[in-house]
Amino acid sequence: MNTASALYRWNILLLLASCQAIAYIDRVNVAVVGPYLITDYGYTAAEVGVLLSIFNWAFTLSLLAAGPLADRIRPRRSFPIGVGSWSLATALCSLTSAFTPLLGFRALVGVGESLMIPSGSRVIRDTFDPRHRALAVGTFFAGNKIGLTLGIPLASVVLVRWGWEWVFYTTGSLGFLWMAWWLAVYRAPPADVAPRVSPTDGHARIRWATLLKYRTTWGVMLGQAGYLYIYYVFATWLPGYLVLQRGMSTLTTGVVGMLPFLIGTLCVLLGGWASDRLIAAGRGVTAVRKAFAVGGLLGATVFTIAGAYMPDTFLAVTLLTCSVASVSFSTSAVNSMPIDVAPPHVVSSLVSLQNFGGNVGGSFAPLVTSLLISSAGDFTVPLLVAAGVALVFGCGSYGLLVGSLDRELGSVPSGSAGAPV
């Protein structure tokens, strides 16, 4: 039983949310500086595109090593190492306008950020019991929406007042402030190690590679691909949809395009709170997590299809906002699943596999959407494809492939043959 005080748990929640917010602020700063690299330093649009993309490539590939590393050295060290390395790499971007060094620094930002989700998930596993875990997960992931909301205006103000170099100085310094807070507050659990297991214990056989033998592992990986695909379609193409499909002005698009993600932030927290209440009331973890995951993604599917065919602009935007809200409502459930089911010593590894699968799937969303827009001439087909991916991969995998979440992987009920699930 966790005996941490309420004040300590609140500090952990704030640390988790602020870490994600800082990470996403550091992700979007190049999007603000990019036009100045083109106009003042002779960059091509393609070169800026590579600077934007290298982060995602480095982040996704590094996830495969980040989880096992976090399991091995524990969040007490892995979390500040990750935040410190990506913050330093962000600050170093201010030192040069040359393409190759900037490319390397942006790749290092991705490598550093890959430790964030595995480390944060392990902290949640150690600090919060299952009755309070979904709200903690929701708070953690609500931070990325806050970062998206604050990052562009913050970088824009700094750019206008002090120049592009100070964008990287300023955003990079945020991580070092977070590290001081973390070191002052975080208390590692006793011994900061996983429980000892005997050679005959099923848990002892579970390592990073053997996680892939479990159906549930593939369920959370493929399910996350469906979840992130539809989310990335909205995160990358919603402004374009509002301008190109609905004829909104740039100013109006900025306001309208922000609202779905603000509402989504509230829905992330609401979904976490509601699922915690149900589990505390005695509902099974498996039933609650699957209901919120499948229900949220199914709602997003229905709302997206309806919005794709809706001729009225107000109703179409309302329906797509409901889709973002519904996806967000599932966030706590889908990201709690690996924390619920993984033995303590491989929590970060399973989380990293889930997010690797999700980011591989999600990385295709902007490209596939752009190709479909070019071939179809509007957003109807891309939105239908996003809905289909959410339904097949998201609902299908989380609903059918993911097994029991009421017992850890490797736990063998009496009378069971002990086959992977």
Secondary structure by P-SEA (a helix, b strand, c coil): cccccaaaaaaaaaaaaaaaaaaaaaaaccccaaaaaaacccccaaaaaaaaaaaaaaaaaaaaaaaaaaaacccccaaaaaaaaaaaaaaacccccccaaaaaaaaaaaaaacaaaaaaaaaaaacccccccaaaaaaaaaaaaaaaaccaaaaaaaaacccaaaaaaaaaaaaaaaaaaaaaccccccccccccccccccccccccccccccaaaaaaaaaaaaaaaaaaaaaccaaaaaaccccccaaaaaaaaaaaaaaaaaaaaaaaaaaaaaaaacccaaaaaaaaaaaaaaaaaaaaaaaaacccaaaaaaaaaaaaaaaaaaaaaaaaccccccccccaaaaaaaaaaaaaaaaaaaaaaaaaaaaaaccaaaaaaaaaaaaaaccccccccccccccccccccccccccccc
